[in-house]
Amino acid sequence: MHIVQLLPELNEGGVERGTAEISRELVKRGHQSTVISAGGKLVSQIELDGGRHVTLPIASKNPLTAPARVRALRRVICELEPDVLHPRSRVPAWLTRMARRPLNIPWVTTVHGLNRINGYSRIMTAGDRVIAVGEAVKTHVVDGYRLVPDSVRVIQRGVDMQAFSDANLDKEFIQSICEQYSLAKRL
């Protein structure tokens, strides 16, 4: 299966890290993973883990450039021939919705936060499948958009225990912060 995730850029953040981790896991399980974004620090990690990255300016909220970005995205999608599209942010979701219309490729959206309830944010509930990263997020969109509760599935974010292991902590740095702010020693 070929899954294409779309987000504005790949710098540090929860959505970005989750995208890279899912890409790694998809490849590990024998799937093809592509991420489309404007680029960023995590591109090299995705590629190192066996995923593919396509650089495309899908972050801009400028409505005047949207038609050209939709056409460019549609071209890339046609070249990639994915089985599933997975936008993880509002602008990429809007662009994906328009780009996929004639292609009829299934799409999944993930609601990552408690964005304001409005027409612009509603796009995150328009996927063929909708994922919420927690019960509070699910309640927020179900109540706010009057959705059928079963239409949103909760898949909670995990933690990469290797990346966030105590063994990776810089104990001297933590000790200096504790001293600087008069915190009790915890190490």
C-alpha positions in Angstrom: 0.0 0.0 0.0 1.2 3.5 -0.8 0.3 6.2 1.8 1.0 9.9 1.1 1.0 12.2 4.1 0.7 16.0 3.5 1.7 18.8 5.9 2.9 22.4 5.5 6.5 21.7 6.5 8.7 19.3 8.3 10.4 21.2 11.1 10.0 20.3 14.8 6.6 19.8 16.3 4.2 17.1 17.3 2.5 16.8 13.9 5.9 16.8 12.1 7.4 14.2 14.5 4.3 12.0 14.2 4.4 12.2 10.4 8.1 11.1 10.4 7.4 8.3 12.9 4.4 7.0 10.9 6.4 7.1 7.7 9.1 5.1 9.4 6.6 2.5 10.7 4.9 2.2 7.3 8.2 1.4 5.6 9.1 -1.0 8.4 5.9 -2.9 7.7 6.5 -3.1 4.0 4.4 -0.2 2.7 5.4 2.7 0.5 5.5 6.0 2.3 5.7 9.5 0.8 5.5 12.8 2.6 4.6 16.0 0.7 5.6 19.3 2.3 7.6 22.5 1.8 10.6 20.7 3.4 12.3 21.1 6.7 14.7 19.5 9.2 12.9 16.1 9.3 13.1 15.4 5.6 16.5 13.7 6.0 15.1 11.5 8.7 12.2 10.4 6.6 14.5 9.6 3.7 17.0 7.8 6.0 14.1 5.7 7.3 13.2 4.6 3.7 10.4 7.1 3.0 10.2 9.5 0.2 9.8 13.3 0.4 8.3 15.5 -2.3 8.9 19.2 -1.9 5.8 21.2 -2.8 4.7 24.6 -1.4 1.5 23.6 0.3 1.8 25.8 3.4 0.5 29.2 2.0 -3.0 30.3 2.9 -3.0 32.8 -0.1 -6.2 32.0 -2.0 -4.8 33.7 -5.1 -2.1 31.0 -5.5 -4.4 28.1 -4.4 -5.5 27.1 -8.0 -1.8 26.7 -9.1 -0.9 24.8 -6.0 -3.9 22.5 -6.5 -2.8 21.7 -10.1 0.7 21.1 -8.9 -0.5 18.8 -6.2 -2.8 16.9 -8.5 0.2 16.3 -10.9 2.3 15.0 -8.1 -0.5 12.8 -6.8 -1.1 11.4 -10.3 2.7 10.6 -10.6 2.8 8.9 -7.2 -0.4 6.8 -7.6 -1.1 6.5 -3.9 -3.7 4.3 -2.3 -4.5 6.7 0.5 -4.0 10.5 1.0 -3.5 11.7 4.6 -3.4 15.4 5.1 -2.5 16.4 8.6 -3.2 20.1 8.6 -5.9 22.4 7.3 -4.2 24.1 4.3 -2.9 20.7 2.9 -6.4 19.3 3.6 -8.1 22.0 1.5 -5.6 21.5 -1.3 -5.9 17.7 -1.1 -9.7 17.9 -1.2 -9.6 19.9 -4.4 -6.7 18.0 -6.0 -8.3 14.5 -5.4 -11.8 15.3 -6.6 -11.4 13.9 -10.1 -9.1 11.1 -8.9 -11.4 9.6 -6.2 -8.5 8.5 -4.0 -9.5 7.7 -0.4 -8.3 10.2 2.1 -7.9 10.2 5.9 -7.6 13.4 8.0 -6.2 13.7 11.5 -7.4 16.3 13.9 -4.4 17.2 16.1 -5.8 20.0 18.2 -8.6 22.1 19.5 -8.8 24.6 16.6 -11.6 27.1 16.5 -14.9 25.6 15.2 -15.4 27.3 11.9 -15.7 26.6 8.2 -12.0 26.7 7.6 -11.2 24.2 10.3 -14.1 21.9 9.4 -12.1 20.5 6.5 -10.3 18.3 9.0 -13.5 16.4 9.5 -14.2 15.8 5.8 -11.9 12.8 5.2 -13.3 9.4 4.3 -12.0 8.5 7.7 -11.3 11.0 10.5 -8.8 10.4 13.3 -8.6 12.4 16.5 -5.4 12.3 18.6 -7.3 12.0 21.9 -10.8 11.9 23.4 -10.8 15.6 24.2 -10.1 16.4 20.5 -12.8 13.9 19.4 -15.4 15.5 21.7 -14.4 19.0 20.5 -15.0 18.2 16.8 -18.0 15.9 17.4 -19.8 18.5 19.5 -18.6 21.5 17.5 -19.5 20.2 14.1 -22.4 18.0 15.3 -20.8 14.9 13.9 -21.9 11.3 14.5 -19.5 10.1 17.3 -18.7 6.9 15.4 -17.5 8.9 12.4 -14.3 10.0 14.4 -11.8 7.4 15.6 -9.3 8.1 18.4 -5.8 7.0 17.8 -3.6 8.3 20.6 -0.1 9.5 19.9 2.6 7.2 21.2 6.0 8.2 22.4 9.2 7.0 20.8 10.8 5.5 23.9 14.3 5.3 22.3 14.2 9.0 21.3 13.0 10.1 24.7 14.9 7.6 26.9 16.5 8.8 30.1 19.7 7.5 28.7 19.7 10.3 26.1 19.4 13.1 28.7 22.3 15.5 29.1 22.6 15.2 32.9 25.0 18.1 33.2 22.6 20.4 31.3 19.7 19.4 33.4 21.7 19.9 36.6 22.7 23.4 35.5 19.0 24.3 34.8 18.1 22.9 38.3 20.7 25.1 39.9 19.8 28.1 37.8 16.2 28.0 38.9 16.7 26.6 42.4 15.0 23.4 41.6 15.4 20.3 43.8 17.8 17.8 42.4 16.0 15.0 40.6 18.9 13.1 39.0 
